Amino acid sequence: MSGKGFLGLDIGLSGLRASLVGQRGALLGQRREQVECDRLALPDLTARLEALVRDLMRDVGPCGVDAMAVCAFGPAPVLLTAAGEPVLRIDMRPDATTAATGDDLRARVAACRATRPDALGRAAMAADLTGYLAGELTGQVVIDPGTRADFVAAGIGAWLALPPEMPADAICGGLRAQVAARMGLPAGTPVVAGCYDSSADLLAAGFGSLRPACLVVGTTLVLGRLTAEPVRDPALRSVSHAGPGWFSGGWTNAAGASLELAGRWLGPARAEAPGAATPLVLPFFCGERAPIWNAAASGAVLGLTSTMSADDLHRGFAEGVALSALDIADRLACEIGPAAGWFASGGGIRSSGLMQALSDALGAPVALPDPVEAGLGPAYLAARAAGVTLVLAERSVLSPCKVSTNRFRRRLAPYRAAQAALTSLYAALREPDSQMTGECA
């Protein structure tokens, strides 16, 4: 294969992807590795990325790269010395320590300052994982405006320096020779500053005036709409994006992760399995962000009966994710009216049952992209840096079932009531079982 393309590296919570797209957005090749990236040591993460790119370039054959971008889950702060050496990654995995504030980043920063003064004594700068990896590729650690705003809001900039700020689609440097050799790329290949992976996915989806209501369905779920001003509801968030206005909505911990958990517990789901009864599932198995912002939250399955099957439970897990999306969308609708339709992207769109549940819950058509491959946001961001605007095309549209939509609307009230009722129990439920020291009689 000849010609040039744009290379994107996507670091998600559940895996790595290296994708190469052509000048018109066609996917030329992709390599993936399933791994819990937030648990990898930084040298291991870097080595895996290099190997993934090397294998991808071997797959596609002779092909130049006009620009490359790396985008990671976030916020995921990395504390660095003045020389740029990593000192500590602030652990962002959900647990009860963040329940009191409702803001993971601020709580984790406070905990780090209280428990790791040794690390803080050696740290001179705080970067995000994306900016740190850009520094590994180019020698220049950077931070994009959206991430910088999060860090400043969490108070990080008050006690540690932040890297130089650059737009997410700006070229921050060329690929270092030693890294280029390990990746099988030319030294000096332009590297983009990057941003959160979800922000890159929204850019690829065309969020803005073209598509003012978008979903990113992956391990987690991001749902938001374009607003002229920040929304007032404290359960929602408004953040800047690549164009005018605000991305207003929320991001949850519940989507593909919940379905994967159901599969691990129940075995594979049967496609289109019929059923008359479905339990009410609160999919807070990893804590929850929007709209309850409680990292101590835990999952619950309500309404179980002896007549229910594993298929009913699978359907309940998918509907729990859809209800969490509806919970956010309904709050948005109270401020700016209902959305006429949504555009969805991300790896979760491969689940036809989940996507139909989302369309039914939202009560609006959900358009699906072409191509359906996940992790293309960073490659599309690299194209933007090279002066090429790529946007995912629309492949098909799911229409909501009115009967199911009405059912989701009826279930929203008990779903919210169950959230409120369990809030006082979360901390107690997270306490470890006491150790048995004696023998049972």
C-alpha positions as CSV (number, residue, x, y, z in Angstrom):
1,M,0.0,0.0,0.0
2,S,1.4,3.4,-0.9
3,G,0.4,7.0,0.1
4,K,0.2,8.8,3.4
5,G,-2.2,8.7,6.3
6,F,-2.8,9.8,9.8
7,L,-1.9,7.7,12.9
8,G,-3.8,7.8,16.1
9,L,-3.0,6.1,19.4
10,D,-5.9,5.6,21.7
11,I,-5.3,4.7,25.4
12,G,-8.5,3.6,27.0
13,L,-9.2,2.1,30.4
14,S,-9.6,-1.4,28.8
15,G,-7.1,-1.4,26.0
16,L,-4.8,0.2,23.5
17,R,-5.5,0.9,19.8
18,A,-3.3,2.1,17.0
19,S,-5.2,3.2,13.9
20,L,-4.1,4.5,10.5
21,V,-6.6,6.3,8.4
22,G,-6.2,7.7,4.9
23,Q,-6.6,11.2,3.5
24,R,-10.4,10.7,3.2
25,G,-10.9,8.9,6.5
26,A,-10.8,5.3,5.3
27,L,-9.4,2.9,7.9
28,L,-6.1,1.6,6.4
29,G,-5.2,-0.6,9.4
30,Q,-5.7,-1.1,13.1
31,R,-4.0,-3.0,15.9
32,R,-5.5,-3.5,19.4
33,E,-4.4,-4.9,22.7
34,Q,-6.9,-5.6,25.6
35,V,-5.2,-4.5,28.8
36,E,-6.1,-2.5,31.9
37,C,-4.1,0.6,31.0
38,D,-4.6,2.4,34.3
39,R,-2.8,-0.4,36.0
40,L,0.3,-0.5,33.7
41,A,3.6,1.0,34.8
42,L,4.5,4.0,32.5
43,P,7.5,2.3,30.9
44,D,5.4,-0.8,30.1
45,L,2.7,1.4,28.6
46,T,5.1,3.2,26.4
47,A,6.8,-0.1,25.3
48,R,3.4,-1.6,24.4
49,L,2.4,1.5,22.3
50,E,5.7,1.3,20.4
51,A,5.2,-2.4,19.7
52,L,1.6,-1.8,18.6
53,V,2.6,0.8,16.1
54,R,5.5,-1.3,14.8
55,D,3.1,-4.2,14.2
56,L,0.5,-1.9,12.5
57,M,3.1,-0.4,10.1
58,R,4.2,-3.9,9.3
59,D,0.6,-4.8,8.5
60,V,-0.1,-1.9,6.2
61,G,3.2,-2.0,4.3
62,P,4.8,1.1,2.8
63,C,2.8,4.1,3.9
64,G,3.9,7.5,5.1
65,V,2.4,9.2,8.1
66,D,1.6,12.9,7.8
67,A,0.9,13.4,11.5
68,M,0.3,11.3,14.6
69,A,-1.7,11.9,17.8
70,V,-1.9,10.2,21.1
71,C,-5.0,10.6,23.3
72,A,-5.6,8.9,26.7
73,F,-8.3,8.5,29.2
74,G,-8.4,11.3,31.7
75,P,-8.0,13.2,33.8
76,A,-5.0,11.0,34.8
77,P,-2.3,13.2,36.4
78,V,1.3,12.2,36.2
79,L,3.7,14.1,38.6
80,L,7.1,14.8,37.0
81,T,10.5,16.0,38.2
82,A,12.0,19.2,36.7
83,A,13.8,16.9,34.2
84,G,10.5,15.3,33.1
85,E,11.0,12.0,34.9
86,P,7.8,10.5,36.3
87,V,7.5,10.5,40.1
88,L,3.9,9.3,40.7
89,R,0.7,8.7,38.9
90,I,-2.3,9.8,40.8
91,D,-4.6,6.8,41.0
92,M,-8.0,7.6,39.6
93,R,-9.7,4.2,40.0
94,P,-13.0,4.6,41.9
95,D,-13.1,3.9,45.6
96,A,-14.7,5.3,48.7
97,T,-12.1,8.0,49.2
98,T,-13.7,10.3,46.7
99,A,-17.3,10.0,47.9
100,A,-17.3,13.1,50.1
101,T,-16.5,15.7,47.4
102,G,-18.3,14.3,44.4
103,D,-15.2,15.4,42.3
104,D,-12.7,12.6,41.7
105,L,-9.8,14.8,40.6
106,R,-10.0,17.3,43.4
107,A,-10.4,14.5,46.0
108,R,-7.5,12.5,44.6
109,V,-5.2,15.5,44.5
110,A,-6.1,16.3,48.2
111,A,-5.4,12.6,49.2
112,C,-2.1,12.7,47.3
113,R,-1.0,15.8,49.1
114,A,-1.9,14.3,52.5
115,T,-0.4,10.8,52.0
116,R,2.5,11.2,49.6
117,P,4.5,14.3,50.7
118,D,7.7,12.4,49.6
119,A,6.5,12.3,46.0
120,L,5.4,15.9,46.1
121,G,8.8,16.9,47.4
122,R,10.4,15.6,44.3
123,A,7.7,16.7,41.8
124,A,8.0,20.0,39.9
125,M,5.3,19.6,37.3
126,A,1.9,17.9,36.8
127,A,1.0,16.6,33.4
128,D,-1.9,14.5,32.2
129,L,-1.2,11.0,30.7
130,T,-1.8,12.3,27.2
131,G,0.7,15.2,27.6
132,Y,3.2,12.9,29.3
133,L,3.1,10.5,26.4
134,A,3.4,13.3,23.9
135,G,6.6,14.2,25.8
136,E,7.8,10.6,25.5
137,L,7.4,10.8,21.8
138,T,8.8,14.3,21.2
139,G,10.7,15.4,24.3
140,Q,8.2,18.1,24.9
141,V,5.5,17.6,27.6
142,V,2.4,19.7,26.9
143,I,-1.2,20.2,28.1
144,D,-4.3,21.1,26.1
145,P,-6.7,23.9,27.2
146,G,-9.5,21.5,28.3
147,T,-7.2,19.4,30.5
148,R,-5.5,22.5,31.9
149,A,-8.9,23.8,33.0
150,D,-9.6,20.6,34.8
151,F,-6.2,20.7,36.6
152,V,-6.7,24.4,37.6
153,A,-10.2,23.7,38.9
154,A,-8.8,20.8,41.0
155,G,-6.1,23.2,42.5
156,I,-3.1,21.4,40.9
157,G,-1.7,24.6,39.3
158,A,-1.5,26.2,42.7
159,W,1.2,23.9,44.0
160,L,2.8,22.4,40.9
161,A,3.8,23.9,37.6
162,L,1.8,22.9,34.5
163,P,3.3,22.1,31.1
164,P,3.2,24.6,28.3
165,E,-0.4,24.9,27.0
166,M,-1.0,24.0,23.3
167,P,-4.2,23.5,21.4
168,A,-5.1,19.8,21.1
169,D,-4.7,19.8,17.3
170,A,-1.4,21.7,17.3
171,I,1.9,20.0,16.4
172,C,4.0,19.9,19.6
173,G,7.2,18.4,18.0
174,G,8.7,15.7,15.9
175,L,9.0,12.0,16.8
176,R,12.4,11.4,18.5
177,A,14.8,9.3,16.5
178,Q,15.1,6.4,19.0
179,V,11.3,6.2,19.4
180,A,10.8,6.4,15.7
181,A,13.2,3.5,15.2
182,R,11.3,1.3,17.6
183,M,8.0,2.2,16.0
184,G,9.1,1.8,12.4
185,L,8.4,5.4,11.5
186,P,10.6,8.2,10.2
187,A,12.3,10.4,12.8
188,G,10.7,13.8,12.9
189,T,7.1,12.6,12.1
190,P,4.8,15.4,13.4
191,V,3.2,14.7,16.7
192,V,0.0,16.4,17.9
193,A,-0.4,17.7,21.4
194,G,-3.6,15.6,22.0
195,C,-6.4,15.6,24.5
196,Y,-8.7,13.2,26.4
197,D,-9.7,10.3,24.2
198,S,-13.4,11.1,24.6
199,S,-12.7,14.7,23.4
200,A,-11.0,13.3,20.3
201,D,-14.0,11.0,19.8
202,L,-16.4,13.9,19.9
203,L,-14.3,15.8,17.4
204,A,-14.4,12.8,15.0
205,A,-18.2,12.6,15.5
206,G,-18.6,16.2,14.3
207,F,-19.9,17.4,17.6
208,G,-21.0,21.1,17.3
209,S,-23.3,22.8,14.8
210,L,-23.2,19.7,12.6
211,R,-24.2,17.2,15.3
212,P,-25.3,19.0,18.5
213,A,-26.2,15.9,20.5
214,C,-23.6,13.1,20.7
215,L,-22.9,9.8,22.6
216,V,-19.6,8.1,23.0
217,V,-20.3,4.5,24.0
218,G,-17.2,2.6,25.2
219,T,-16.1,1.2,28.5
220,T,-17.7,4.2,29.9
221,L,-20.4,6.5,28.4
222,V,-20.2,10.2,27.5
223,L,-23.4,12.0,26.6
224,G,-23.8,15.7,25.9
225,R,-25.3,18.5,23.8
226,L,-24.2,21.8,22.4
227,T,-25.2,24.7,24.6
228,A,-24.6,28.4,24.2
229,E,-23.9,28.8,27.9
230,P,-22.9,26.4,30.7
231,V,-25.9,24.5,32.2
232,R,-27.1,25.3,35.7
233,D,-27.9,21.7,37.0
234,P,-25.1,20.9,39.5
235,A,-25.4,17.2,38.5
236,L,-24.2,18.0,35.0
237,R,-21.0,19.5,33.6
238,S,-20.2,22.0,30.8
239,V,-16.8,21.9,29.2
240,S,-15.2,23.6,26.2
241,H,-14.8,21.7,23.0
242,A,-13.2,22.3,19.6
243,G,-15.8,24.8,18.4
244,P,-18.1,27.6,19.7
245,G,-20.3,26.9,22.7
246,W,-20.1,24.2,25.4
247,F,-20.4,20.5,25.6
248,S,-22.9,20.1,28.3
249,G,-23.9,16.8,29.8
250,G,-22.0,14.1,31.7
251,W,-19.9,11.0,31.6
252,T,-20.6,7.8,33.5
253,N,-18.6,4.8,34.6
254,A,-21.3,2.5,33.2
255,A,-21.5,1.2,29.6
256,G,-19.4,-1.5,28.1
257,A,-17.8,-2.2,31.5
258,S,-21.3,-3.2,32.8
259,L,-22.0,-5.5,29.9
260,E,-18.6,-7.1,30.2
261,L,-19.3,-7.7,33.9
262,A,-22.7,-9.2,33.1
263,G,-21.0,-11.6,30.6
264,R,-18.4,-12.6,33.1
265,W,-21.1,-13.4,35.7
266,L,-23.8,-14.8,33.5
267,G,-22.1,-16.1,30.4
268,P,-22.8,-14.9,26.9
269,A,-26.1,-13.1,26.2
270,R,-28.4,-14.5,23.6
271,A,-29.2,-12.1,20.8
272,E,-32.8,-10.8,20.8
273,A,-33.7,-13.0,23.7
274,P,-37.4,-12.3,24.5
275,G,-38.6,-11.7,28.0
276,A,-41.6,-10.3,29.8
277,A,-39.8,-9.1,33.0
278,T,-36.6,-7.2,33.5
279,P,-34.9,-6.3,36.8
280,L,-34.0,-2.8,37.6
281,V,-30.2,-2.5,37.6
282,L,-28.2,0.4,39.0
283,P,-25.0,0.0,37.0
284,F,-22.6,1.6,39.6
285,F,-20.2,-1.3,39.8
286,C,-17.2,1.0,39.5
287,G,-18.7,3.9,41.4
288,E,-20.4,6.6,39.4
289,R,-19.8,10.0,37.9
290,A,-22.7,11.9,36.3
291,P,-25.2,12.5,37.6
292,I,-24.6,11.3,41.2
293,W,-20.8,11.9,41.4
294,N,-20.2,9.3,44.1
295,A,-17.2,7.0,43.7
296,A,-18.4,5.0,46.7
297,A,-21.6,4.0,44.9
298,S,-22.0,0.3,44.2
299,G,-24.2,-1.6,41.8
300,A,-27.6,-3.0,42.7
301,V,-30.1,-5.4,41.0
302,L,-33.7,-4.8,42.2
303,G,-36.9,-6.7,41.4
304,L,-35.4,-10.1,41.0
305,T,-37.8,-13.0,41.0
306,S,-37.4,-16.8,40.8
307,T,-38.9,-16.9,37.3
308,M,-36.2,-14.6,35.7
309,S,-33.5,-16.0,33.5
310,A,-29.9,-15.0,32.7
311,D,-31.3,-13.4,29.5
312,D,-33.6,-11.2,31.6
313,L,-30.6,-10.2,33.7
314,H,-28.5,-9.4,30.6
315,R,-31.3,-7.2,29.4
316,G,-31.5,-5.5,32.8
317,F,-27.8,-4.6,32.6
318,A,-28.2,-3.0,29.2
319,E,-31.3,-1.1,30.3
320,G,-29.4,0.1,33.4
321,V,-26.9,1.7,31.2
322,A,-29.7,3.2,29.1
323,L,-31.4,4.5,32.2
324,S,-28.2,6.2,33.3
325,A,-28.0,7.9,29.9
326,L,-31.7,8.9,30.2
327,D,-31.0,10.3,33.7
328,I,-28.5,12.8,32.1
329,A,-30.5,13.5,29.0
330,D,-33.7,14.3,31.0
331,R,-31.8,16.8,33.1
332,L,-30.5,18.5,29.9
333,A,-34.0,18.5,28.4
334,C,-35.3,20.3,31.5
335,E,-33.0,23.2,30.7
336,I,-32.8,23.3,26.9
337,G,-35.6,21.1,25.6
338,P,-35.4,17.5,24.2
339,A,-32.9,16.5,21.5
340,A,-34.3,15.7,18.1
341,G,-31.7,13.0,17.6
342,W,-28.3,11.7,18.6
343,F,-25.1,10.6,16.9
344,A,-23.3,7.7,18.6
345,S,-19.7,6.5,18.2
346,G,-17.3,4.2,20.2
347,G,-16.8,0.5,20.5
348,G,-20.1,0.0,22.3
349,I,-22.1,0.6,19.2
350,R,-21.3,-3.0,18.2
351,S,-23.9,-4.1,20.8
352,S,-27.1,-3.9,18.9
353,G,-29.1,-4.6,22.1
354,L,-27.5,-1.7,24.0
355,M,-27.8,0.7,21.2
356,Q,-31.5,0.0,20.7
357,A,-32.0,0.3,24.4
358,L,-30.3,3.7,24.3
359,S,-32.5,4.9,21.4
360,D,-35.6,3.7,23.2
361,A,-34.6,5.3,26.5
362,L,-33.7,8.6,24.9
363,G,-36.9,8.6,22.8
364,A,-35.1,9.8,19.7
365,P,-33.3,8.4,16.7
366,V,-29.7,7.4,17.2
367,A,-27.4,7.6,14.2
368,L,-24.5,5.1,13.9
369,P,-21.2,5.8,12.2
370,D,-19.3,4.4,9.3
371,P,-16.7,3.0,9.9
372,V,-17.8,1.4,13.2
373,E,-14.3,0.8,14.5
374,A,-13.6,2.4,17.8
375,G,-10.5,4.5,18.6
376,L,-10.4,6.6,15.5
377,G,-10.7,10.0,17.3
378,P,-6.9,10.4,17.7
379,A,-6.2,9.7,14.0
380,Y,-8.9,12.2,13.0
381,L,-7.3,14.7,15.4
382,A,-3.9,14.1,13.7
383,A,-5.6,14.8,10.3
384,R,-7.0,18.1,11.7
385,A,-3.5,19.1,12.7
386,A,-2.4,18.4,9.1
387,G,-5.1,20.6,7.7
388,V,-7.5,17.8,6.8
389,T,-11.0,17.9,8.4
390,L,-12.4,14.3,8.8
391,V,-15.8,13.6,10.3
392,L,-17.4,10.1,10.7
393,A,-20.1,9.4,8.1
394,E,-23.5,8.2,9.0
395,R,-24.1,4.5,8.3
396,S,-27.6,3.8,9.7
397,V,-30.2,5.2,12.1
398,L,-31.9,3.4,15.0
399,S,-35.5,4.5,15.7
400,P,-37.0,4.3,19.1
401,C,-39.9,2.0,19.9
402,K,-42.7,4.2,21.5
403,V,-43.8,1.4,23.8
404,S,-40.3,0.9,25.1
405,T,-39.7,4.7,25.4
406,N,-42.8,5.0,27.6
407,R,-41.6,2.1,29.7
408,F,-38.2,3.7,30.2
409,R,-39.9,7.0,31.2
410,R,-41.9,5.1,33.8
411,R,-38.8,3.4,35.2
412,L,-36.8,6.7,35.5
413,A,-38.6,7.7,38.7
414,P,-37.9,4.4,40.6
415,Y,-34.4,4.4,39.2
416,R,-33.7,7.8,40.8
417,A,-35.5,6.8,44.0
418,A,-33.4,3.7,44.3
419,Q,-30.2,5.9,43.8
420,A,-31.3,8.2,46.6
421,A,-32.4,5.4,49.0
422,L,-29.1,3.6,48.7
423,T,-26.8,6.6,49.0
424,S,-26.6,6.3,52.8
425,L,-25.7,2.6,52.5
426,Y,-22.8,2.8,50.1
427,A,-20.1,3.4,52.6
428,A,-21.3,0.6,54.8
429,L,-21.6,-1.8,51.9
430,R,-18.0,-1.0,50.9
431,E,-16.6,-2.0,54.3
432,P,-14.6,-5.2,54.2
433,D,-15.9,-8.2,56.0
434,S,-14.4,-8.7,59.4
435,Q,-11.9,-11.5,59.7
436,M,-13.2,-14.6,61.5
437,T,-10.7,-15.5,64.2
438,G,-12.5,-18.4,65.9
439,E,-13.9,-21.7,64.7
440,C,-17.7,-22.1,64.1
441,A,-19.4,-24.2,66.6
